[in-house]
Amino acid sequence: MDVTIDQDGCVGAGQCVLAAPGVFDQRDFDGVAFILKEPDPDQHDATRDAALHCPAQAIQLLE
């Protein structure tokens, strides 16, 4: 699974960090999300949930 974030489109809601904390984090100064690491297979469902719940639809998945 390849994961990308449109950081210009991210609104900093943090839903991705809540859904997949081992995959996503947020910058302290503006809250924009970034990828900590590509998800392991056991994190794929959580990563899909993160993309589904992103209010800005800034997360793209390629499976």
All heavy atoms as a GROMACS GRO file, in nm:
protein
  468
    1MET      N    1   0.085  -0.117   0.000
    1MET     CA    2   0.000   0.000   0.000
    1MET      C    3   0.090   0.124   0.000
    1MET      O    4   0.180   0.136   0.082
    1MET     CB    5  -0.089  -0.002   0.125
    1MET     CG    6  -0.167   0.125   0.147
    1MET     SD    7  -0.265   0.126   0.301
    1MET     CE    8  -0.401   0.022   0.253
    2ASP      N    9   0.066   0.214  -0.094
    2ASP     CA   10   0.134   0.343  -0.096
    2ASP      C   11   0.037   0.449  -0.046
    2ASP      O   12  -0.080   0.451  -0.084
    2ASP     CB   13   0.178   0.379  -0.238
    2ASP     CG   14   0.292   0.293  -0.287
    2ASP    OD1   15   0.377   0.256  -0.204
    2ASP    OD2   16   0.296   0.262  -0.407
    3VAL      N   17   0.086   0.535   0.041
    3VAL     CA   18   0.004   0.640   0.102
    3VAL      C   19   0.067   0.775   0.071
    3VAL      O   20   0.188   0.792   0.084
    3VAL     CB   21  -0.004   0.622   0.254
    3VAL    CG1   22  -0.094   0.728   0.316
    3VAL    CG2   23  -0.052   0.483   0.290
    4THR      N   24  -0.016   0.868   0.029
    4THR     CA   25   0.030   1.006   0.011
    4THR      C   26  -0.070   1.100   0.076
    4THR      O   27  -0.188   1.066   0.092
    4THR     CB   28   0.046   1.045  -0.137
    4THR    OG1   29  -0.080   1.028  -0.204
    4THR    CG2   30   0.152   0.961  -0.206
    5ILE      N   31  -0.022   1.216   0.116
    5ILE     CA   32  -0.108   1.320   0.172
    5ILE      C   33  -0.087   1.448   0.092
    5ILE      O   34   0.026   1.490   0.069
    5ILE     CB   35  -0.072   1.349   0.320
    5ILE    CG1   36  -0.096   1.227   0.406
    5ILE    CG2   37  -0.154   1.468   0.372
    5ILE    CD1   38  -0.057   1.248   0.552
    6ASP      N   39  -0.196   1.507   0.052
    6ASP     CA   40  -0.192   1.640  -0.008
    6ASP      C   41  -0.182   1.740   0.107
    6ASP      O   42  -0.283   1.778   0.167
    6ASP     CB   43  -0.317   1.665  -0.091
    6ASP     CG   44  -0.325   1.807  -0.144
    6ASP    OD1   45  -0.228   1.885  -0.127
    6ASP    OD2   46  -0.430   1.841  -0.201
    7GLN      N   47  -0.060   1.779   0.141
    7GLN     CA   48  -0.041   1.865   0.257
    7GLN      C   49  -0.100   2.004   0.238
    7GLN      O   50  -0.135   2.070   0.335
    7GLN     CB   51   0.106   1.872   0.295
    7GLN     CG   52   0.154   1.736   0.347
    7GLN     CD   53   0.291   1.742   0.409
    7GLN    OE1   54   0.377   1.814   0.363
    7GLN    NE2   55   0.310   1.664   0.514
    8ASP      N   56  -0.116   2.048   0.114
    8ASP     CA   57  -0.182   2.176   0.090
    8ASP      C   58  -0.333   2.165   0.116
    8ASP      O   59  -0.398   2.264   0.149
    8ASP     CB   60  -0.160   2.224  -0.053
    8ASP     CG   61  -0.015   2.263  -0.078
    8ASP    OD1   62   0.053   2.303   0.019
    8ASP    OD2   63   0.031   2.252  -0.193
    9GLY      N   64  -0.386   2.044   0.101
    9GLY     CA   65  -0.529   2.024   0.123
    9GLY      C   66  -0.565   1.983   0.264
    9GLY      O   67  -0.681   1.990   0.304
   10CYS      N   68  -0.467   1.940   0.342
   10CYS     CA   69  -0.491   1.896   0.480
   10CYS      C   70  -0.543   2.012   0.563
   10CYS      O   71  -0.488   2.123   0.558
   10CYS     CB   72  -0.362   1.841   0.540
   10CYS     SG   73  -0.378   1.792   0.714
   11VAL      N   74  -0.649   1.986   0.641
   11VAL     CA   75  -0.706   2.090   0.727
   11VAL      C   76  -0.665   2.072   0.873
   11VAL      O   77  -0.709   2.146   0.960
   11VAL     CB   78  -0.860   2.094   0.714
   11VAL    CG1   79  -0.900   2.133   0.574
   11VAL    CG2   80  -0.923   1.962   0.756
   12GLY      N   81  -0.583   1.971   0.901
   12GLY     CA   82  -0.531   1.952   1.036
   12GLY      C   83  -0.632   1.901   1.136
   12GLY      O   84  -0.618   1.925   1.256
   13ALA      N   85  -0.732   1.830   1.090
   13ALA     CA   86  -0.836   1.778   1.180
   13ALA      C   87  -0.785   1.666   1.270
   13ALA      O   88  -0.840   1.641   1.377
   13ALA     CB   89  -0.956   1.730   1.101
   14GLY      N   90  -0.683   1.596   1.227
   14GLY     CA   91  -0.623   1.491   1.309
   14GLY      C   92  -0.694   1.358   1.306
   14GLY      O   93  -0.659   1.268   1.383
   15GLN      N   94  -0.793   1.343   1.221
   15GLN     CA   95  -0.866   1.216   1.215
   15GLN      C   96  -0.775   1.101   1.172
   15GLN      O   97  -0.790   0.988   1.220
   15GLN     CB   98  -0.985   1.227   1.119
   15GLN     CG   99  -1.091   1.325   1.165
   15GLN     CD  100  -1.147   1.289   1.301
   15GLN    OE1  101  -1.192   1.178   1.323
   15GLN    NE2  102  -1.142   1.383   1.394
   16CYS      N  103  -0.679   1.130   1.087
   16CYS     CA  104  -0.586   1.025   1.043
   16CYS      C  105  -0.498   0.978   1.158
   16CYS      O  106  -0.471   0.858   1.170
   16CYS     CB  107  -0.501   1.074   0.926
   16CYS     SG  108  -0.404   1.223   0.959
   17VAL      N  109  -0.456   1.069   1.243
   17VAL     CA  110  -0.371   1.032   1.356
   17VAL      C  111  -0.450   0.948   1.456
   17VAL      O  112  -0.398   0.852   1.512
   17VAL     CB  113  -0.314   1.159   1.424
   17VAL    CG1  114  -0.230   1.123   1.544
   17VAL    CG2  115  -0.232   1.239   1.323
   18LEU      N  116  -0.577   0.982   1.473
   18LEU     CA  117  -0.661   0.903   1.562
   18LEU      C  118  -0.686   0.763   1.507
   18LEU      O  119  -0.686   0.666   1.581
   18LEU     CB  120  -0.796   0.973   1.586
   18LEU     CG  121  -0.788   1.104   1.664
   18LEU    CD1  122  -0.924   1.173   1.666
   18LEU    CD2  123  -0.738   1.081   1.806
   19ALA      N  124  -0.704   0.753   1.376
   19ALA     CA  125  -0.734   0.623   1.315
   19ALA      C  126  -0.611   0.534   1.301
   19ALA      O  127  -0.619   0.413   1.318
   19ALA     CB  128  -0.799   0.645   1.178
   20ALA      N  129  -0.498   0.594   1.269
   20ALA     CA  130  -0.376   0.516   1.243
   20ALA      C  131  -0.255   0.590   1.300
   20ALA      O  132  -0.173   0.645   1.227
   20ALA     CB  133  -0.360   0.493   1.092
   21PRO      N  134  -0.242   0.589   1.432
   21PRO     CA  135  -0.134   0.668   1.495
   21PRO      C  136   0.006   0.620   1.461
   21PRO      O  137   0.101   0.697   1.474
   21PRO     CB  138  -0.164   0.654   1.645
   21PRO     CG  139  -0.246   0.530   1.657
   21PRO     CD  140  -0.325   0.520   1.530
   22GLY      N  141   0.022   0.498   1.417
   22GLY     CA  142   0.155   0.450   1.380
   22GLY      C  143   0.195   0.487   1.239
   22GLY      O  144   0.309   0.469   1.198
   23VAL      N  145   0.099   0.540   1.164
   23VAL     CA  146   0.123   0.574   1.023
   23VAL      C  147   0.129   0.726   1.004
   23VAL      O  148   0.209   0.776   0.926
   23VAL     CB  149   0.014   0.514   0.932
   23VAL    CG1  150   0.033   0.554   0.787
   23VAL    CG2  151   0.011   0.362   0.947
   24PHE      N  152   0.044   0.799   1.076
   24PHE     CA  153   0.033   0.944   1.057
   24PHE      C  154   0.069   1.019   1.185
   24PHE      O  155   0.052   0.970   1.295
   24PHE     CB  156  -0.111   0.982   1.018
   24PHE     CG  157  -0.160   0.918   0.893
   24PHE    CD1  158  -0.241   0.805   0.898
   24PHE    CD2  159  -0.124   0.968   0.769
   24PHE    CE1  160  -0.286   0.744   0.782
   24PHE    CE2  161  -0.169   0.908   0.652
   24PHE     CZ  162  -0.250   0.796   0.658
   25ASP      N  163   0.114   1.140   1.167
   25ASP     CA  164   0.132   1.234   1.278
   25ASP      C  165   0.103   1.373   1.223
   25ASP      O  166   0.079   1.388   1.103
   25ASP     CB  167   0.274   1.225   1.335
   25ASP     CG  168   0.282   1.279   1.477
   25ASP    OD1  169   0.183   1.334   1.528
   25ASP    OD2  170   0.390   1.265   1.536
   26GLN      N  171   0.105   1.473   1.310
   26GLN     CA  172   0.078   1.611   1.269
   26GLN      C  173   0.194   1.699   1.311
   26GLN      O  174   0.252   1.680   1.418
   26GLN     CB  175  -0.050   1.663   1.337
   26GLN     CG  176  -0.175   1.598   1.289
   26GLN     CD  177  -0.294   1.647   1.368
   26GLN    OE1  178  -0.321   1.599   1.476
   26GLN    NE2  179  -0.364   1.745   1.312
   27ARG      N  180   0.222   1.798   1.226
   27ARG     CA  181   0.324   1.896   1.263
   27ARG      C  182   0.273   1.980   1.380
   27ARG      O  183   0.155   2.016   1.382
   27ARG     CB  184   0.358   1.986   1.143
   27ARG     CG  185   0.415   1.910   1.026
   27ARG     CD  186   0.467   2.000   0.918
   27ARG     NE  187   0.370   2.093   0.865
   27ARG     CZ  188   0.356   2.126   0.738
   27ARG    NH1  189   0.436   2.073   0.646
   27ARG    NH2  190   0.266   2.213   0.699
   28ASP      N  191   0.362   2.010   1.474
   28ASP     CA  192   0.323   2.086   1.592
   28ASP      C  193   0.279   2.228   1.559
   28ASP      O  194   0.186   2.280   1.619
   28ASP     CB  195   0.438   2.091   1.693
   28ASP     CG  196   0.465   1.956   1.757
   28ASP    OD1  197   0.373   1.872   1.763
   28ASP    OD2  198   0.579   1.934   1.801
   29PHE      N  199   0.346   2.291   1.463
   29PHE     CA  200   0.321   2.434   1.442
   29PHE      C  201   0.196   2.466   1.361
   29PHE      O  202   0.144   2.577   1.371
   29PHE     CB  203   0.444   2.502   1.381
   29PHE     CG  204   0.482   2.453   1.244
   29PHE    CD1  205   0.438   2.519   1.131
   29PHE    CD2  206   0.562   2.341   1.228
   29PHE    CE1  207   0.472   2.476   1.004
   29PHE    CE2  208   0.597   2.296   1.100
   29PHE     CZ  209   0.552   2.363   0.989
   30ASP      N  210   0.147   2.372   1.280
   30ASP     CA  211   0.026   2.403   1.203
   30ASP      C  212  -0.076   2.289   1.196
   30ASP      O  213  -0.183   2.307   1.139
   30ASP     CB  214   0.063   2.450   1.062
   30ASP     CG  215   0.134   2.344   0.980
   30ASP    OD1  216   0.153   2.231   1.029
   30ASP    OD2  217   0.173   2.376   0.866
   31GLY      N  218  -0.042   2.173   1.250
   31GLY     CA  219  -0.136   2.063   1.253
   31GLY      C  220  -0.148   1.984   1.126
   31GLY      O  221  -0.224   1.887   1.118
   32VAL      N  222  -0.074   2.020   1.023
   32VAL     CA  223  -0.080   1.947   0.897
   32VAL      C  224  -0.022   1.807   0.916
   32VAL      O  225   0.081   1.789   0.981
   32VAL     CB  226  -0.004   2.022   0.785
   32VAL    CG1  227   0.011   1.936   0.661
   32VAL    CG2  228  -0.078   2.151   0.752
   33ALA      N  229  -0.092   1.709   0.862
   33ALA     CA  230  -0.052   1.569   0.878
   33ALA      C  231   0.064   1.532   0.786
   33ALA      O  232   0.082   1.591   0.680
   33ALA     CB  233  -0.170   1.478   0.847
   34PHE      N  234   0.140   1.436   0.834
   34PHE     CA  235   0.248   1.379   0.752
   34PHE      C  236   0.255   1.229   0.781
   34PHE      O  237   0.198   1.181   0.879
   34PHE     CB  238   0.382   1.448   0.778
   34PHE     CG  239   0.432   1.438   0.920
   34PHE    CD1  240   0.517   1.335   0.958
   34PHE    CD2  241   0.394   1.530   1.014
   34PHE    CE1  242   0.564   1.325   1.088
   34PHE    CE2  243   0.440   1.522   1.146
   34PHE     CZ  244   0.526   1.419   1.182
   35ILE      N  245   0.325   1.159   0.695
   35ILE     CA  246   0.336   1.014   0.707
   35ILE      C  247   0.461   0.979   0.787
   35ILE      O  248   0.571   1.021   0.752
   35ILE     CB  249   0.341   0.949   0.567
   35ILE    CG1  250   0.213   0.981   0.491
   35ILE    CG2  251   0.364   0.799   0.577
   35ILE    CD1  252   0.220   0.948   0.343
   36LEU      N  253   0.440   0.905   0.893
   36LEU     CA  254   0.553   0.857   0.974
   36LEU      C  255   0.626   0.745   0.902
   36LEU      O  256   0.748   0.741   0.899
   36LEU     CB  257   0.504   0.804   1.109
   36LEU     CG  258   0.455   0.906   1.210
   36LEU    CD1  259   0.391   0.835   1.328
   36LEU    CD2  260   0.572   0.991   1.256
   37LYS      N  261   0.548   0.651   0.848
   37LYS     CA  262   0.605   0.538   0.774
   37LYS      C  263   0.495   0.473   0.693
   37LYS      O  264   0.378   0.489   0.723
   37LYS     CB  265   0.668   0.437   0.868
   37LYS     CG  266   0.570   0.363   0.957
   37LYS     CD  267   0.642   0.259   1.041
   37LYS     CE  268   0.548   0.157   1.100
   37LYS     NZ  269   0.499   0.059   1.007
   38GLU      N  270   0.535   0.404   0.589
   38GLU     CA  271   0.437   0.329   0.510
   38GLU      C  272   0.375   0.222   0.601
   38GLU      O  273   0.446   0.162   0.683
   38GLU     CB  274   0.504   0.265   0.389
   38GLU     CG  275   0.551   0.367   0.286
   38GLU     CD  276   0.436   0.446   0.224
   38GLU    OE1  277   0.331   0.386   0.192
   38GLU    OE2  278   0.450   0.568   0.209
   39PRO      N  279   0.246   0.200   0.589
   39PRO     CA  280   0.180   0.106   0.681
   39PRO      C  281   0.223  -0.039   0.657
   39PRO      O  282   0.238  -0.083   0.544
   39PRO     CB  283   0.032   0.125   0.649
   39PRO     CG  284   0.029   0.180   0.511
   39PRO     CD  285   0.153   0.261   0.494
   40ASP      N  286   0.241  -0.108   0.770
   40ASP     CA  287   0.261  -0.252   0.765
   40ASP      C  288   0.127  -0.317   0.729
   40ASP      O  289   0.021  -0.254   0.746
   40ASP     CB  290   0.308  -0.303   0.902
   40ASP     CG  291   0.445  -0.250   0.940
   40ASP    OD1  292   0.528  -0.227   0.849
   40ASP    OD2  293   0.469  -0.229   1.060
   41PRO      N  294   0.128  -0.440   0.684
   41PRO     CA  295   0.001  -0.505   0.647
   41PRO      C  296  -0.104  -0.502   0.758
   41PRO      O  297  -0.223  -0.486   0.731
   41PRO     CB  298   0.044  -0.647   0.612
   41PRO     CG  299   0.182  -0.631   0.560
   41PRO     CD  300   0.244  -0.523   0.647
   42ASP      N  301  -0.060  -0.512   0.883
   42ASP     CA  302  -0.159  -0.510   0.992
   42ASP      C  303  -0.212  -0.369   1.019
   42ASP      O  304  -0.303  -0.353   1.100
   42ASP     CB  305  -0.101  -0.572   1.119
   42ASP     CG  306   0.016  -0.493   1.176
   42ASP    OD1  307   0.086  -0.424   1.099
   42ASP    OD2  308   0.036  -0.500   1.298
   43GLN      N  309  -0.161  -0.268   0.951
   43GLN     CA  310  -0.209  -0.130   0.965
   43GLN      C  311  -0.292  -0.086   0.845
   43GLN      O  312  -0.339   0.028   0.841
   43GLN     CB  313  -0.090  -0.035   0.982
   43GLN     CG  314  -0.010  -0.057   1.108
   43GLN     CD  315   0.117   0.025   1.111
   43GLN    OE1  316   0.195   0.023   1.015
   43GLN    NE2  317   0.139   0.096   1.219
   44HIS      N  318  -0.312  -0.174   0.750
   44HIS     CA  319  -0.384  -0.135   0.628
   44HIS      C  320  -0.529  -0.094   0.657
   44HIS      O  321  -0.577   0.005   0.604
   44HIS     CB  322  -0.378  -0.246   0.524
   44HIS     CG  323  -0.245  -0.257   0.457
   44HIS    ND1  324  -0.220  -0.344   0.354
   44HIS    CD2  325  -0.127  -0.192   0.478
   44HIS    CE1  326  -0.095  -0.333   0.314
   44HIS    NE2  327  -0.036  -0.242   0.389
   45ASP      N  328  -0.598  -0.170   0.741
   45ASP     CA  329  -0.738  -0.136   0.770
   45ASP      C  330  -0.747   0.001   0.839
   45ASP      O  331  -0.833   0.082   0.806
   45ASP     CB  332  -0.804  -0.243   0.858
   45ASP     CG  333  -0.836  -0.370   0.780
   45ASP    OD1  334  -0.837  -0.366   0.656
   45ASP    OD2  335  -0.860  -0.473   0.846
   46ALA      N  336  -0.658   0.026   0.934
   46ALA     CA  337  -0.658   0.154   1.004
   46ALA      C  338  -0.625   0.268   0.907
   46ALA      O  339  -0.682   0.377   0.916
   46ALA     CB  340  -0.558   0.152   1.119
   47THR      N  341  -0.535   0.242   0.813
   47THR     CA  342  -0.498   0.344   0.715
   47THR      C  343  -0.616   0.373   0.621
   47THR      O  344  -0.641   0.489   0.587
   47THR     CB  345  -0.375   0.298   0.636
   47THR    OG1  346  -0.269   0.270   0.729
   47THR    CG2  347  -0.328   0.405   0.538
   48ARG      N  348  -0.688   0.270   0.583
   48ARG     CA  349  -0.809   0.292   0.502
   48ARG      C  350  -0.911   0.374   0.579
   48ARG      O  351  -0.976   0.464   0.523
   48ARG     CB  352  -0.869   0.158   0.461
   48ARG     CG  353  -0.789   0.084   0.357
   48ARG     CD  354  -0.860  -0.046   0.314
   48ARG     NE  355  -0.768  -0.131   0.242
   48ARG     CZ  356  -0.706  -0.237   0.294
   48ARG    NH1  357  -0.730  -0.275   0.419
   48ARG    NH2  358  -0.622  -0.308   0.221
   49ASP      N  359  -0.928   0.345   0.707
   49ASP     CA  360  -1.020   0.424   0.791
   49ASP      C  361  -0.976   0.570   0.797
   49ASP      O  362  -1.059   0.661   0.793
   49ASP     CB  363  -1.026   0.367   0.932
   49ASP     CG  364  -1.109   0.241   0.943
   49ASP    OD1  365  -1.185   0.211   0.847
   49ASP    OD2  366  -1.097   0.171   1.045
   50ALA      N  367  -0.845   0.592   0.809
   50ALA     CA  368  -0.792   0.728   0.813
   50ALA      C  369  -0.828   0.803   0.685
   50ALA      O  370  -0.873   0.918   0.689
   50ALA     CB  371  -0.641   0.726   0.833
   51ALA      N  372  -0.809   0.738   0.571
   51ALA     CA  373  -0.842   0.803   0.443
   51ALA      C  374  -0.992   0.829   0.432
   51ALA      O  375  -1.034   0.935   0.385
   51ALA     CB  376  -0.792   0.718   0.327
   52LEU      N  377  -1.071   0.733   0.478
   52LEU     CA  378  -1.216   0.746   0.470
   52LEU      C  379  -1.267   0.862   0.556
   52LEU      O  380  -1.360   0.934   0.517
   52LEU     CB  381  -1.282   0.615   0.514
   52LEU     CG  382  -1.432   0.609   0.514
   52LEU    CD1  383  -1.486   0.618   0.371
   52LEU    CD2  384  -1.480   0.481   0.579
   53HIS      N  385  -1.206   0.883   0.671
   53HIS     CA  386  -1.254   0.984   0.765
   53HIS      C  387  -1.184   1.119   0.753
   53HIS      O  388  -1.216   1.212   0.827
   53HIS     CB  389  -1.243   0.931   0.908
   53HIS     CG  390  -1.336   0.818   0.932
   53HIS    ND1  391  -1.296   0.687   0.935
   53HIS    CD2  392  -1.470   0.815   0.950
   53HIS    CE1  393  -1.400   0.610   0.955
   53HIS    NE2  394  -1.508   0.685   0.964
   54CYS      N  395  -1.092   1.132   0.661
   54CYS     CA  396  -1.025   1.260   0.640
   54CYS      C  397  -1.128   1.360   0.585
   54CYS      O  398  -1.182   1.340   0.475
   54CYS     CB  399  -0.909   1.246   0.542
   54CYS     SG  400  -0.832   1.404   0.500
   55PRO      N  401  -1.159   1.466   0.660
   55PRO     CA  402  -1.262   1.560   0.613
   55PRO      C  403  -1.222   1.636   0.486
   55PRO      O  404  -1.310   1.684   0.414
   55PRO     CB  405  -1.279   1.656   0.732
   55PRO     CG  406  -1.154   1.645   0.809
   55PRO     CD  407  -1.102   1.505   0.788
   56ALA      N  408  -1.094   1.644   0.458
   56ALA     CA  409  -1.048   1.715   0.338
   56ALA      C  410  -1.018   1.619   0.223
   56ALA      O  411  -0.982   1.664   0.114
   56ALA     CB  412  -0.922   1.794   0.370
   57GLN      N  413  -1.033   1.489   0.250
   57GLN     CA  414  -1.000   1.387   0.149
   57GLN      C  415  -0.860   1.410   0.093
   57GLN      O  416  -0.836   1.401  -0.027
   57GLN     CB  417  -1.104   1.384   0.038
   57GLN     CG  418  -1.242   1.348   0.091
   57GLN     CD  419  -1.348   1.342  -0.017
   57GLN    OE1  420  -1.329   1.388  -0.129
   57GLN    NE2  421  -1.460   1.284   0.016
   58ALA      N  422  -0.768   1.441   0.185
   58ALA     CA  423  -0.630   1.472   0.146
   58ALA      C  424  -0.540   1.349   0.142
   58ALA      O  425  -0.425   1.360   0.103
   58ALA     CB  426  -0.572   1.575   0.243
   59ILE      N  427  -0.592   1.233   0.182
   59ILE     CA  428  -0.512   1.110   0.184
   59ILE      C  429  -0.549   1.025   0.063
   59ILE      O  430  -0.666   0.997   0.040
   59ILE     CB  431  -0.538   1.031   0.314
   59ILE    CG1  432  -0.498   1.115   0.436
   59ILE    CG2  433  -0.461   0.898   0.312
   59ILE    CD1  434  -0.540   1.054   0.569
   60GLN      N  435  -0.448   0.986  -0.011
   60GLN     CA  436  -0.468   0.898  -0.126
   60GLN      C  437  -0.398   0.765  -0.098
   60GLN      O  438  -0.286   0.762  -0.048
   60GLN     CB  439  -0.411   0.959  -0.254
   60GLN     CG  440  -0.480   1.085  -0.299
   60GLN     CD  441  -0.432   1.207  -0.225
   60GLN    OE1  442  -0.313   1.222  -0.202
   60GLN    NE2  443  -0.524   1.294  -0.185
   61LEU      N  444  -0.466   0.657  -0.134
   61LEU     CA  445  -0.411   0.523  -0.117
   61LEU      C  446  -0.398   0.458  -0.253
   61LEU      O  447  -0.485   0.473  -0.338
   61LEU     CB  448  -0.504   0.438  -0.030
   61LEU     CG  449  -0.539   0.493   0.107
   61LEU    CD1  450  -0.633   0.398   0.178
   61LEU    CD2  451  -0.414   0.515   0.189
   62LEU      N  452  -0.289   0.386  -0.270
   62LEU     CA  453  -0.269   0.305  -0.391
   62LEU      C  454  -0.240   0.165  -0.344
   62LEU      O  455  -0.139   0.141  -0.278
   62LEU     CB  456  -0.155   0.360  -0.474
   62LEU     CG  457  -0.125   0.286  -0.604
   62LEU    CD1  458  -0.246   0.291  -0.697
   62LEU    CD2  459  -0.003   0.342  -0.672
   63GLU      N  460  -0.333   0.076  -0.374
   63GLU     CA  461  -0.318  -0.063  -0.330
   63GLU      C  462  -0.294  -0.154  -0.447
   63GLU      O  463  -0.329  -0.129  -0.554
   63GLU     CB  464  -0.442  -0.108  -0.255
   63GLU     CG  465  -0.466  -0.021  -0.132
   63GLU     CD  466  -0.572  -0.079  -0.040
   63GLU    OE1  467  -0.555  -0.194   0.003
   63GLU    OE2  468  -0.668  -0.008  -0.013
   0.00000   0.00000   0.00000
